[in-house]
């Protein structure tokens, strides 16, 4: 585990700046990786921020768990072809497709969590709670992925969770 004493003053200052700019933890994780080649888990970053006596402002109202995906409910569902192992044969959405990553350390209050990058390059954190509700958070304010990306995300998420035994 990376302790705050292992960080340089420049790195500590950058984290403080990013928090004051209103970046969420997911984006701070990405920036640490991009600028300093530091890879921290969500929980490690939370502890680090606490150790540095920094506070993350709660500037955005909490979205309803269904906000991001409600518009997808009315869309007709196509059953993807599956291979012998039962995994869906998916076509990537857009040019670069949709990628889904599952966190090694699950966010508090979630059964499983991770990151999704949509075909337009925008990223969001996602979490699945005990009631089976899927939540997206952390994308740019007002950003909504396309219907195709949402469907590809749900299919890829299902595939990733099956691989991990969920």
LINZI-V763067 format. One record per residue. N is the residue number from 1. RES is the residue in three letters. PHI is phi in radians with two decimals (999 if undefined). OMEGA is omega in radians with two decimals (none if undefined). Layout:
N|RES|PHI|OMEGA + N|RES|PHI|OMEGA
This chain:
1|UNK|999|3.14 + 2|UNK|-1.43|3.09 + 3|UNK|-1.63|-3.10 + 4|UNK|-1.10|3.10 + 5|UNK|-1.24|3.14 + 6|UNK|-1.40|-3.13 + 7|UNK|-1.55|3.04 + 8|UNK|-1.35|3.09 + 9|UNK|-1.09|3.11 + 10|UNK|-1.08|-3.14 + 11|UNK|-1.15|3.10 + 12|UNK|-1.07|3.13 + 13|UNK|-1.10|3.14 + 14|UNK|-1.08|3.12 + 15|UNK|-1.04|3.11 + 16|UNK|-1.07|3.11 + 17|UNK|-1.09|-3.11 + 18|UNK|-1.08|3.11 + 19|UNK|-1.15|3.13 + 20|UNK|-1.14|3.07 + 21|UNK|-1.34|3.11 + 22|UNK|1.60|3.10 + 23|UNK|-1.16|3.09 + 24|UNK|-1.45|-3.07 + 25|UNK|-1.08|3.13 + 26|UNK|-1.05|-3.13 + 27|UNK|-1.20|3.10 + 28|UNK|-1.11|3.07 + 29|UNK|-1.00|-3.13 + 30|UNK|-1.09|-3.12 + 31|UNK|-1.14|3.08 + 32|UNK|-1.05|3.14 + 33|UNK|-1.20|-3.11 + 34|UNK|-1.17|-3.01 + 35|UNK|-1.59|-3.05 + 36|UNK|-2.21|-3.10 + 37|UNK|0.96|3.08 + 38|UNK|-1.84|3.12 + 39|UNK|-1.97|-3.14 + 40|UNK|-2.05|3.02 + 41|UNK|-1.30|3.11 + 42|UNK|-0.98|-3.09 + 43|UNK|-1.16|3.09 + 44|UNK|-1.05|3.13 + 45|UNK|-1.15|3.09 + 46|UNK|-1.03|3.12 + 47|UNK|-1.09|-3.14 + 48|UNK|-1.07|3.14 + 49|UNK|-1.11|3.07 + 50|UNK|-1.10|3.14 + 51|UNK|-1.08|-3.14 + 52|UNK|-1.50|-3.14 + 53|UNK|0.99|3.10 + 54|UNK|-1.82|3.10 + 55|UNK|-2.11|3.09 + 56|UNK|-1.56|-3.13 + 57|UNK|-1.20|3.10 + 58|UNK|-1.70|-3.02 + 59|UNK|-1.59|-3.09 + 60|UNK|-1.90|3.05 + 61|UNK|-1.15|3.14 + 62|UNK|-1.23|3.14 + 63|UNK|-1.29|3.03 + 64|UNK|-1.14|-3.13 + 65|UNK|-1.00|-3.07 + 66|UNK|-1.72|-3.06 + 67|UNK|-0.91|-3.02 + 68|UNK|-1.23|-3.01 + 69|UNK|-2.04|-3.11 + 70|UNK|-1.02|-3.10 + 71|UNK|-1.14|-3.14 + 72|UNK|-1.42|-3.04 + 73|UNK|-1.10|-3.09 + 74|UNK|-1.44|-3.11 + 75|UNK|-1.23|3.11 + 76|UNK|-1.15|-3.12 + 77|UNK|-1.68|3.03 + 78|UNK|-1.79|3.11 + 79|UNK|-1.43|3.13 + 80|UNK|-1.27|3.04 + 81|UNK|-1.17|3.11 + 82|UNK|-2.10|3.08 + 83|UNK|-1.51|-3.09 + 84|UNK|-1.07|-3.14 + 85|UNK|-1.45|3.12 + 86|UNK|1.59|3.14 + 87|UNK|-1.50|-3.11 + 88|UNK|-1.23|3.05 + 89|UNK|-1.60|-2.98 + 90|UNK|-1.76|2.96 + 91|UNK|-1.62|3.11 + 92|UNK|-1.17|3.09 + 93|UNK|-1.44|3.11 + 94|UNK|1.17|-3.10 + 95|UNK|-1.27|-3.06 + 96|UNK|-1.66|3.14 + 97|UNK|1.37|3.13 + 98|UNK|-1.95|3.12 + 99|UNK|-2.01|-3.12 + 100|UNK|-2.18|3.06 + 101|UNK|-2.11|3.11 + 102|UNK|-1.84|3.13 + 103|UNK|-1.12|3.02 + 104|UNK|-1.28|3.07 + 105|UNK|-1.96|-3.07 + 106|UNK|-1.27|3.10 + 107|UNK|-1.09|3.10 + 108|UNK|-1.00|3.12 + 109|UNK|1.49|-3.12 + 110|UNK|-2.01|3.03 + 111|UNK|-1.39|3.12 + 112|UNK|-2.70|-3.12 + 113|UNK|-2.61|3.13 + 114|UNK|3.06|-3.10 + 115|UNK|-2.22|3.03 + 116|UNK|-2.26|3.01 + 117|UNK|-2.05|-3.10 + 118|UNK|-1.45|-3.05 + 119|UNK|-1.09|3.11 + 120|UNK|-1.55|3.08 + 121|UNK|1.57|3.12 + 122|UNK|-1.33|-3.11 + 123|UNK|-2.05|3.07 + 124|UNK|-2.51|2.96 + 125|UNK|-1.52|3.08 + 126|UNK|-2.31|3.08 + 127|UNK|-2.63|3.08 + 128|UNK|-2.05|-3.10 + 129|UNK|-1.59|-3.05 + 130|UNK|-1.14|3.10 + 131|UNK|-1.53|3.14 + 132|UNK|1.49|3.12 + 133|UNK|-1.43|3.14 + 134|UNK|-1.76|-3.11 + 135|UNK|-2.13|3.03 + 136|UNK|-2.00|3.11 + 137|UNK|-2.68|3.02 + 138|UNK|1.61|3.07 + 139|UNK|-1.34|3.11 + 140|UNK|-0.99|-3.13 + 141|UNK|-1.01|3.13 + 142|UNK|1.45|-3.11 + 143|UNK|-1.31|3.03 + 144|UNK|-2.31|3.10 + 145|UNK|-1.17|3.13 + 146|UNK|-1.18|3.10 + 147|UNK|-1.02|-3.14 + 148|UNK|-1.09|3.12 + 149|UNK|-1.14|3.12 + 150|UNK|-1.09|3.12 + 151|UNK|-1.15|3.12 + 152|UNK|-1.11|3.10 + 153|UNK|-1.05|-3.11 + 154|UNK|-1.08|3.13 + 155|UNK|-1.19|3.14 + 156|UNK|-1.17|3.08 + 157|UNK|-1.08|3.10 + 158|UNK|-1.04|3.14 + 159|UNK|-1.10|-3.12 + 160|UNK|-1.10|-3.13 + 161|UNK|-1.21|3.08 + 162|UNK|-1.09|3.12 + 163|UNK|-1.06|-3.10 + 164|UNK|-1.68|3.03 + 165|UNK|1.55|3.11 + 166|UNK|-1.50|none
